[in-house]
């Protein structure tokens, strides 16, 4: 995992995986530190809040654990690849529009290949094939190794 962090320090899920592993090993403080780093990258990542709540509970810090659990529940509607929206569904709700705008701004600001890939996936689910292709092309220009073997 440390090698994964070295190679892609802007990928929040690596911090989640490291945090989960550390928690399972009983290294709760180290797990919290890893999850905190991931949340700096993606402050809306409900799975990181959920995992951190479990580590906090393990340390007996129940108030903080409940606060993180509450955040995870509140944020859950935002993730899930933007709620698996499709082109046939009703227009985006205001919070969904804000989430997409935040993701676009983050991808532009950080030039993160992962953010571009997530944005592309979101556009696919909304039926925006042209927008999705542009995002995924930018992601692959930034990180050619993200392509499936034999497709690049």
Buried (B, 14 or more C-beta within 10 A) or exposed (E): BEEBBEEBEBBBBBBBBBBBBBBEEEBBEBBBBBBEBBBEBBEBBBBBBBBBBBBBBBEEBEEBBEBBBEBBEEBBBBBEEBBEBEEEEEEBEEEBEEBBEEBBEBBEEEEBBBBBBBBBBBBBBBEBEEBBEBBBEBBBEBBEEBEEEEEE
